[in-house]
Amino acid sequence: MRVRNLAALFAIMSTHMAIGCGDEPPPEPPKPHNYTLEVEVTDGQGTMLPNVAVKVDEKIVGHTDAEGKFSAVLNELAGNTVTLGVVAPSGYRFAPDTDSVTEILKTTNVRGQVTGVPVFLSAAAESLQKDYFVWVKADCDNGCKDWPVLLDGKEMARTNALGYAHFSFTDQPRNDVEIEIVAKKPNTPSNPKYGFTLDTGSTVYRIEQAFTDPSKPKPVVRRARPSGGKKKDAKAGNVPDPGAFVDPTPKKETGVIDLFGN
C-alpha cells in the first residue's frame, strides 16, 4: 500500500514538472485600434469646398461633403504611419506642404479604455480663377441695337442703342475663349469672332468693330464746278459768299457718352 502511494505521488510530481518545464505560450499579437480621420477644406476665405477628393496613403477613399468635410474610421495598429491628403479641384491649388499630413498612429487611455488618437487635416485651397471684363463697341450704318454678344457660344449681353455692350465673367488664366458679335443681316462682317487666351495680368478686354450695310445706297457727293460767268450776288443766290467766315470746329453732339473715355 505504501509503495503504491509513493508511485502515485511520483506520477503526479512528474506531470507538474513536465508542464512547468515546457515552452511558455506565445504572447497575444497586438490588436489594431480605430482611428478617426477628419478632413476640412476651404477656399482660403472661409468658404467650404465640397466634392474635394481625399486620399489615404495616396489612394482616393472619398470626397468632402456639401460642408467641405470628410470623416472616416481607419482600423490600424498603433505605431504605423498614415498619410492623409487632398487633391486640388479644377481651378484651385494648394500651397506646398499644406495638402497632406503624415502621422504616426498613437493611442490614448481614456477612463481605462485604450482608443486611437484622431488624425486631422485642414487644407485651404487658393483659387486660380480671375474676374474678367469685356467692353464691346459695334459701329454700323443703320444702328446696332439689340445685337447678341456671345462668350464661347453663350449669350452674355446685347448691344444698346449706341452699339455698346459689356459683361463680366470668371475663368482661369491661360484658358482660350471666343467672343462673337451676332450682327443683323445684311451687315458685314457677318458674326465676327475674336479668339484669344486669357492673360494672367490683364482683366479688361475691349473690342471695337465697324459694320457696313451693303444694301444701303451710298450718298452721292457732288462737287461744285467753276463757271466761267460772273459771280452771283451771295445775297440774291444760294452760293456762299467767299468772304464769309466759316467756323472749322465741329459741333459736339449732346447726350452721347463715350464709354471708352475717348
PEJOFEN-V695161 format. One record per pair of residues at least 24 apart in sequence whose C-alpha atoms are under 8 Angstrom apart, sorted by sequence separation. I is the first residue (numbers start at 0). GAP is how many residues later the second one is. D is the distance in whole Angstrom. If there is no record, write none. Layout:
BEGIN
I;GAP;D + I;GAP;D
END
This chain:
BEGIN
39;24;8 + 79;24;6 + 80;24;6 + 98;24;6 + 138;24;6 + 172;24;8 + 173;24;5 + 186;24;6 + 187;24;5 + 38;25;8 + 56;25;6 + 57;25;8 + 78;25;6 + 79;25;6 + 97;25;6 + 137;25;5 + 151;25;6 + 152;25;8 + 172;25;5 + 173;25;6 + 186;25;5 + 187;25;6 + 41;26;7 + 55;26;7 + 56;26;5 + 77;26;8 + 78;26;5 + 97;26;8 + 136;26;6 + 137;26;6 + 150;26;7 + 151;26;5 + 152;26;8 + 171;26;7 + 172;26;6 + 173;26;7 + 186;26;5 + 187;26;8 + 40;27;5 + 55;27;6 + 56;27;7 + 57;27;8 + 77;27;5 + 78;27;6 + 135;27;8 + 136;27;5 + 150;27;6 + 151;27;6 + 152;27;8 + 172;27;5 + 185;27;6 + 186;27;7 + 39;28;6 + 40;28;7 + 54;28;8 + 55;28;5 + 56;28;8 + 76;28;7 + 77;28;5 + 135;28;6 + 136;28;7 + 150;28;5 + 151;28;8 + 185;28;7 + 39;29;5 + 54;29;6 + 55;29;6 + 77;29;7 + 93;29;8 + 134;29;7 + 135;29;5 + 149;29;6 + 150;29;7 + 185;29;7 + 38;30;6 + 39;30;7 + 53;30;8 + 54;30;5 + 93;30;7 + 94;30;8 + 134;30;6 + 135;30;6 + 148;30;7 + 149;30;5 + 37;31;7 + 38;31;5 + 53;31;6 + 54;31;6 + 93;31;5 + 94;31;8 + 134;31;5 + 148;31;6 + 149;31;7 + 37;32;6 + 38;32;6 + 53;32;4 + 54;32;8 + 92;32;6 + 93;32;6 + 133;32;5 + 134;32;7 + 148;32;5 + 149;32;8 + 36;33;8 + 37;33;5 + 52;33;6 + 53;33;6 + 91;33;6 + 92;33;5 + 132;33;7 + 133;33;6 + 147;33;6 + 148;33;6 + 36;34;6 + 37;34;7 + 51;34;7 + 52;34;5 + 91;34;5 + 92;34;7 + 132;34;6 + 133;34;6 + 146;34;7 + 147;34;5 + 35;35;7 + 36;35;5 + 51;35;7 + 52;35;8 + 83;35;8 + 91;35;4 + 92;35;7 + 132;35;4 + 146;35;6 + 147;35;8 + 35;36;6 + 36;36;6 + 51;36;7 + 52;36;8 + 84;36;7 + 90;36;6 + 91;36;5 + 131;36;6 + 132;36;7 + 146;36;6 + 35;37;5 + 36;37;7 + 51;37;6 + 83;37;7 + 85;37;8 + 87;37;7 + 90;37;5 + 91;37;8 + 130;37;7 + 131;37;5 + 146;37;7 + 34;38;6 + 35;38;6 + 77;38;8 + 90;38;6 + 130;38;6 + 131;38;6 + 33;39;6 + 34;39;5 + 130;39;4 + 131;39;7 + 143;39;8 + 33;40;6 + 34;40;6 + 129;40;6 + 130;40;7 + 33;41;4 + 34;41;7 + 128;41;6 + 129;41;6 + 32;42;5 + 33;42;7 + 128;42;5 + 129;42;6 + 31;43;6 + 32;43;6 + 128;43;4 + 129;43;7 + 31;44;5 + 32;44;6 + 127;44;6 + 128;44;7 + 31;45;4 + 32;45;7 + 127;45;7 + 30;46;7 + 31;46;7 + 29;47;7 + 36;47;8 + 139;47;8 + 134;69;8 + 138;69;8 + 34;70;8 + 132;70;6 + 133;70;6 + 134;70;6 + 135;70;6 + 136;70;6 + 137;70;6 + 138;70;6 + 139;70;6 + 140;70;7 + 131;71;5 + 132;71;5 + 133;71;5 + 134;71;5 + 135;71;5 + 136;71;5 + 137;71;5 + 138;71;5 + 139;71;5 + 140;71;6 + 141;71;8 + 130;72;7 + 131;72;6 + 132;72;6 + 133;72;6 + 134;72;6 + 135;72;6 + 136;72;6 + 137;72;6 + 138;72;6 + 139;72;6 + 140;72;6 + 129;73;8 + 131;73;8 + 133;73;8 + 137;73;7 + 139;73;8 + 32;74;8 + 34;80;8 + 35;80;8 + 37;80;8 + 43;80;5 + 33;81;7 + 34;81;5 + 35;81;7 + 36;81;6 + 37;81;6 + 38;81;6 + 39;81;6 + 40;81;6 + 41;81;7 + 42;81;5 + 43;81;6 + 90;81;7 + 32;82;7 + 33;82;6 + 34;82;6 + 35;82;5 + 36;82;5 + 37;82;5 + 38;82;5 + 39;82;5 + 40;82;5 + 41;82;5 + 42;82;5 + 43;82;6 + 32;83;6 + 34;83;5 + 35;83;6 + 36;83;6 + 37;83;6 + 38;83;6 + 39;83;6 + 40;83;6 + 41;83;6 + 42;83;6 + 34;84;7 + 38;84;8 + 40;84;7 + 42;84;7
END
